[in-house]
Amino acid sequence: MSDTSNLTYRDLAIPHFIDVFKMVDEAMKLNNAPYYLIGVNAADLQLLKEGIKPSRGTKDIDFAVMTPSFQDYEKIKLDLIAKGFNQAKVPFTLYHPEYNAAIDLLPFGQIEENDTINFEDRKTTMNVLGFKETLADPSIVLLDDVLTVDVPPLHGMVVLKLIAWSDRPEIRVSDLGDIYRIVKHYYDVVGDRIFEEYIDLLDSEPFDEKLIAARIMGRRISPILEKSAKLKDRVMAVIQENSTEAEKSSIGKHWASSYGIELTYAIDILLNLKKGIEDIGHQNG
């Protein structure tokens, strides 16, 4: 068995990750801008702490940055351009030719209008529904002896990925795989907290770690959704649409075909996620 006790950001297998991260960190601190690593790399870093290696590679590094205005946002980009980045065609993407690395800088906060970013090129819009809510209480990941990064908690990642997938299901299918992977390992991530906070679920019949994990995840998602009626309605609608009729469930069919599970079992995962969100008196942030 391979030793997984010392997995670090290096196991993301992203060339020059730490070099790129340090430049972003410097630019954000220079501009007093709160920022967060999001996307699959944020999930992978949290799973690495449990000795779980990434399942898929991506060279893109995604950051969410809280900013009050486009003027402040452009200042951050200019500071990164001074460090060797180039502006890509997409207004939120920068590319560093020396490191062959692309980063997405996704603004949110006061810059939003109705949970939407309307970029100044007047052609690009971005849905940032859920950013404020999921990033209000981030997890902190230690990258090395000094550097840390704020990331959405894993249950918050599921919220963001459900929204991102439902916005563009034709090109965001990888989000469904990321969600399933989080559910698959979430029981181990919660660890001993199960016996402290979720002991009522251990009597479940039949006992199934993934279904229990989905229920716990739902309970932890619930306080996030309570911060925004619009966010809650959106997430619940996606789950409801994909758990009512199995044969019409895009999520269920993808999980079944990709991971060798029964379609009914895939639906059970979604139903337990929904039950957890709806549990009264058991929500844990």
Residue pairs with C-beta under 8 A, 6 or more apart in sequence:
4 51
4 52
4 53
5 51
7 48
7 49
7 51
7 53
8 48
8 143
8 144
9 17
9 18
9 21
9 45
9 48
9 143
9 144
10 17
11 48
11 53
11 54
12 41
12 44
12 45
12 48
12 54
12 57
13 54
13 57
14 41
14 57
14 58
14 59
14 61
14 101
15 59
15 99
15 100
15 101
16 96
16 99
16 100
16 101
17 61
17 101
18 143
18 144
18 147
19 99
20 61
20 96
20 99
20 101
20 103
21 37
21 61
21 143
21 147
21 149
22 147
23 80
23 83
23 84
23 85
23 96
24 35
24 61
24 63
24 80
24 103
25 147
25 149
26 83
27 76
27 79
27 80
27 83
28 34
28 35
28 65
28 76
30 79
31 72
31 75
31 76
31 79
33 65
33 66
33 67
33 72
33 76
34 65
34 66
34 150
35 63
35 64
35 65
35 66
35 150
36 42
36 63
36 64
36 65
36 135
36 138
36 149
36 150
36 151
36 152
37 45
37 61
37 62
37 63
37 141
37 149
37 150
37 151
38 62
38 63
38 64
38 106
38 151
38 152
38 157
38 160
39 58
39 60
39 61
39 62
39 104
40 54
40 56
40 58
40 174
40 178
41 58
41 61
41 62
42 62
42 141
42 151
42 152
42 157
43 151
43 154
43 157
43 178
43 181
43 182
44 54
45 141
45 143
45 149
45 151
46 139
46 141
46 151
46 153
46 154
46 189
47 54
47 154
47 181
47 182
47 185
47 189
48 54
49 141
50 185
50 188
50 189
52 185
52 188
55 177
55 181
56 174
56 177
59 100
59 101
59 102
60 102
60 103
60 104
61 101
61 102
61 103
61 104
62 103
62 104
62 106
63 103
63 104
63 105
63 106
64 106
64 107
64 108
64 128
64 131
64 135
65 73
65 76
65 105
65 106
65 107
65 108
66 107
66 108
66 109
66 135
67 73
67 76
67 107
67 108
67 109
67 110
67 111
68 109
68 110
68 111
69 110
69 111
70 107
70 111
70 119
70 120
72 111
73 105
73 107
73 111
76 105
77 85
77 87
77 94
77 105
80 94
80 103
80 105
81 87
81 94
83 96
84 96
84 97
84 98
85 94
85 95
85 96
85 103
86 94
86 95
86 96
86 97
87 93
87 94
88 94
88 95
88 102
90 124
91 119
91 120
91 121
91 124
92 104
92 105
92 106
92 107
92 119
92 124
92 126
93 102
93 103
93 104
93 105
94 102
94 103
94 105
95 101
95 102
95 103
96 102
96 103
106 117
106 126
106 128
106 131
107 117
107 128
108 117
108 128
108 131
108 132
108 135
109 132
111 117
112 128
115 127
115 128
115 129
115 230
116 125
116 126
116 127
116 128
117 125
117 126
117 128
118 124
118 125
119 125
119 126
127 163
127 167
129 163
129 228
129 230
129 231
129 234
130 156
130 159
130 160
130 163
130 224
130 228
130 231
130 234
130 235
131 160
132 227
132 228
133 156
133 159
133 224
133 225
133 227
133 228
133 231
134 152
134 153
134 156
134 157
134 159
134 160
134 224
135 150
135 152
135 156
136 227
137 153
137 285
138 150
138 151
138 152
138 153
139 150
139 151
139 152
139 153
139 154
140 148
140 149
140 150
140 151
141 148
141 149
141 150
141 151
142 148
143 149
152 160
153 220
154 182
154 186
154 189
154 217
155 186
155 217
155 220
155 221
155 224
156 221
156 224
157 178
157 182
158 179
158 182
158 183
158 217
158 221
158 273
159 221
159 224
159 225
159 231
159 235
161 175
161 176
161 178
161 179
162 175
162 179
162 235
162 238
162 239
163 234
163 235
163 238
164 172
164 175
165 172
165 173
165 175
165 176
165 179
165 238
165 251
166 234
166 238
169 250
173 254
176 251
176 254
176 255
176 258
177 254
177 258
179 251
180 255
180 258
180 259
180 269
182 217
183 210
183 213
183 214
183 217
183 269
183 273
184 210
184 213
186 213
186 214
186 216
186 217
187 194
187 209
187 210
187 212
187 213
187 216
190 198
190 213
190 216
194 201
194 202
194 212
194 216
195 202
197 284
198 212
198 215
198 216
198 219
198 282
198 284
200 282
201 212
201 215
201 216
202 212
204 211
204 212
204 215
210 269
211 268
211 269
211 272
212 272
214 269
214 270
214 272
214 273
214 276
215 272
215 273
215 275
215 276
215 279
216 276
217 273
217 276
218 272
218 273
218 274
218 275
218 276
218 277
218 278
218 279
219 276
219 277
219 279
219 282
219 283
219 284
220 276
220 283
220 284
220 285
221 235
221 273
221 276
221 277
222 276
222 277
222 278
222 279
222 283
223 283
223 284
223 285
224 231
224 285
225 231
225 232
225 235
225 236
225 277
226 232
226 283
235 277
236 274
236 277
239 270
239 273
239 274
239 277
240 274
241 248
241 249
242 249
242 250
242 251
242 252
242 267
242 270
243 249
243 252
243 267
243 270
243 271
243 274
246 252
246 263
246 264
246 266
246 267
247 253
247 263
249 263
249 266
249 267
249 270
251 266
251 270
252 263
252 266
252 267
252 270
253 263
253 266
255 261
255 266
255 269
256 262
256 263
256 265
256 266
276 282
